[in-house]
Structures are given as structure tokens and as C-alpha cells.
Amino acid sequence: MHPIYDVDPSNPAFNILTWYNLVGAGGCVFWIAAYVLILKTCFRDRTYGLPLIAICLNFGWELLASFVFPNPVWLWHTFDRIWLAVDVVLAYQLLRWGRAEQTLPELKRYFYWIVAGTFAIGAWGQYAFVDSYRDRLGLIAAFGVNLIMSIAFVGFYFARRTSMRGISKAGAVCKMLGTLGTSIECHVVVRLIDPELRDLAFLNFLSVTIFLVDCLYIYLVVAQPVVAEEPAAAPLSEVRIQAQA
């Protein structure tokens, strides 16, 4: 076990039958449901369903959680492995269909290098944060990635609102519920495993901001009508012919 886990195994934070860990387990189930719904939608639409940066950061976090900072609780570690398996499929969709989706020529030209670089930098940064700030279980880092994902999802919607390709409405709701459940759990767990923290102000900021941005994203994809594309303007020659007629 990594030396960052200098904790008492009898700590109630690791009792999976406590109310807060049961709420967190429910949140993890909603997260899995969100991923499954997004993957299903993307295979149907032949595209990818998470923003590029979110896929890269998620993949890095799951690798760290599974092999570098392995979770001491078997149930939590099982969820980490399930999410890692899902991230492999998400990464496949990104690499399979992502390049063709890019509108910037530079991003399309160097797409695979950008994906690899984003993943490498993201994994390095998360490792450095967890190790330097003693973020046991990497929970604060995980919520940081979650906030980046939530904000990126809003941009994702505006980029695809004319077609809604790869966007799952039910997945958006499940993502919000999943984060809400794990937020409640982590507010108890982090205090128990990181007693040296003065307070949970930063975790409060992350949790509240994620919830608000997730609600905004749900409103955009569920309540807002799809914006129809404006028809292309007719060529000048056709306009002249119609005018003469």
C-alpha cells in the first residue's frame, strides 16, 4: 500500500455499511449508469460523449486509483476498476471518431498528439497534487476533475446543440445524482481520513459548483429546445433568376 495511506484501518470512514458510505455507493451506481447511457448514445451516433479533456483526466485518475494509489476498501476499489474499464471504451470512442469531429484544422491535424499530451500532463498533475498535498484516496483531485468535466460539458452542449449527437439527457441527470451522492459521502470521509485539514472549504466549493453547473447542463439538454440550423443562403445567381421570374 502506498505510504500516503497512513491511516487506521479501523477508522469508521472505511466501514461500507455506514449511512454516508451507502449514500456514496448509490452515487457510484448513478455514475456507472451515466457512463453506460453515454456510451450507448455514442455508439448509436458514432461519436464520443465526453469532452476530450474530461476523458483524458478521468482515464489518468482511474489508472492512479487502480494501480498507484489503490483504494483500501474493496467495494471502492471495485468501483475504480469498473470506471477504468468504462474509461477504456470512452477513450476508444474518442480515438475512433474524435478526430473527424474537430472543427479547428490544427486540432484535427495534431489530434492524437493532443490527446496523448493531455492524458500525460493530466496524470502527472494529479499524481503531484495527491502526493504533495496528502490527498488521501485522491478524493479532492477527483472532484477537481469532476468540476472541469462539468464545465466542459456545457461547452460540449453548445458545440452540438444543433444535432445533439452523443449527448444523453438521462446520462446528464445520472451524472448529477452520482456526484451529489459521492459529495455527501466525501464530506464525512475526508474529514475522518484527513484530520489535519483545517476545514472543508475547498471541497465545499467544488461540490456546490459542480452541482450548480450540472443543473445548468441538465436544463440545457432537457428543457431547452434544439436550435435548428439556419438554411444556407442561396447563391447570388439563383437570387437573380428568382427575381427575374
N, C-alpha and C positions, 0 to 999 in steps of 0.2 A: 504494500500500500504506500502511496506517495506520502512523504513526510508532512505534507500540508494537512493531512488528516490526523492531527494530534488532538484527538477528541476521545472522550469517554464513550465506549460502545454502549453503556447503559443509559446514555443520555436519552430522555424521552423524545427528542427530535427524531430518533431512529425507530420509534415504535409505530409501525404502519397502521395500527388499529386506533390511534388517537383521532379525534374528530378532525383536526386540521389536515392530517395526512390522508384521511379518507376523502376530504374535500379536494385535496390536491390530486389524488388518484383519479377522481372524477374529471378534474380538469385535464389530466393527461389523456384520458379516454376521448374527451372532446377534441383534443389536439390531433389524435390519431384519426378521428372521424373527419376533421378538417382536411388533413392531408389526403385521405382516401377520396374525398369528394373532389378535391382539386385535381388529383391525378386522373380520375375518371373523366372529368371535363376536358382535361388537356389531351388525353389520348383520343377523345372524340373530335376535338378541334385541331389536332395535330400541331400543338404549340406547347409552350411552357407556362406554368401558372403561378410562379413566384418571381418577384423581381430578381434580376441577376445577382445583385449584392446580397439579398436575403438567402438565396440558395448557397452561395459561397460561404457566408458567415455561418449559416446553420450547419453545413457539412463540416466545417472546421470545428465547431463546438461539439458536435456529436462524436467526432473522432477523438477529441481530447477527453470527453466524458467517458468514452468507452474504453480507451486504452492508456491514456496518460494520467488522468485523474479519475480512476474508476470509482463508481459510487459504492459506498459500503453497505447500502441497503439493497437486497436482491430485487425487490419489486421496482425500485427506481432505476436500478441498472438494467433491468429488463426493458423498461420504457426507453432508456437511452439506446439500447440495441435496436429496438423496433424503429425508433426515429431515424437511426443511422441507415437502416435498410430502406426506409422511405426516402431518405435524402439521396441515396444512390439512384433511385428511379427519377427523382426530381432533377438530379444532375444529368441523367441520361436525356430527359426531355429538353433540358436547356441546350445540351451539346448537339442533340439531334435536330432541333427546329429553331433554336435561338438565333443563329447567325442570319437566317433569312428574314427574321422579324425586325432586325435593326434598320433604322432609317438613316442614321449617320454613316457616311461612307467609311470614315476612319474606324468606327466601332465595328462595322461589318468586316473590314479588311483585317483587323487585328483581333477579331473576336475571341479566338481560342487562347491567345496570349493574355488577353484582358481577363478572361475567366480564371486562368491559372494564376495570374498575378494577384487577383482579388482574393482568391482562396488562400494563397500562401501568406499574404500580408495579414488577412483576417485571422488565420490560425495562429500566426506568430503574435499578433497583438493580444489575442485572447489569452494565450498562454502567459504572456508577460504580465497581463493585468491580474490574472488569478494568482500567479506566483508572487508578484511584488506586493499586492495588497491583501494577501492571505484570504482570498475569496473562497472559503471552503465550499466544496461541491460546485463551484463556478456559477452560483445562482445569480449573483449580481451581473456577471458577464452575460449570462443567458438573457436576463431582462433587458440589458443594453442592446443585444442583438434583436430582441423582440421589438423594441421601440423603433429601431432602424427599419425593420421589416414592416411595421405598421405604417410608418410614414411613406415608405416606398410603395406600399400597396395603393395609397391614394394617387400617387403619380401613375401607377400602373393602370388604374381605372381611367384616368383622363387620356392616357395613350391609347386605350382600347374601347372607349365607351361607344364608338360607332358600330363596333362589331360584337363586343363583349366576349370575344374569343378567349378561352382559358380562364374566365372569371366565374367562380362558383358562388352563388348567393348563399347557399346553405353552408358552404365552406367558410365564408366570411363570418357568419353567426357562430359557427362552432369554434373558430379561432378566438373570437372574443370571449366566449364562455370558457374555453380552455385556459386562456390567460387569466381570467378572473379567478378561477378555481386555484390555479397554482400561485397566484398573487396572495390570496388569503393564506394558503399553506406556508409560503415562504416568509411571510411577516412573522410567523411564530418560529419556524425552523431556523431562520437566520439569526434571530435573537438568541436562540438556545445554543447554536454551534459557533457563533461569533460574539462571545460576551464582551470582547474588547471594543466592539463598535460603540461609539458614544450614543448614537441614535440611528434610526432607520430613515432619515430624511431623504437620502438619495433613492432608496428603494421605494419610498412613498412617491417621490417624483416620477420614477419610471412607471410604477403601477398605474397611477392616476392618468398620466399622459397616454400610456398605451391604451387604457380603457376608452378615453375620450376620442383618440384617433381611430380606434376600431369602430366605435359607434358612428363616427363620421363616414368611415368606409362602408359600413352596412347601409347607412342612409343613401349613399351614392349609388350602390349597386342594387339596392332593393326598392327604395322609394322613388328614386329619380327615373324618369322615362329615358329610354335610349335615345340619344341625339342622332337624328337622321342625317346622313351625309347630304350636303347640298349638291344638286346636279351640276355637272361641269358646264361651263359657259359654251355656247355654240360657237364654232369658228366664225370669223368675220364674213367669210364668203357665203356661209349659209344664211347669216342675218340679212345680207344684201339681197339674196334670192327671195327670201320670205317677204322682204319689204317690197320688192318689185311685183311679187304676186299679189 
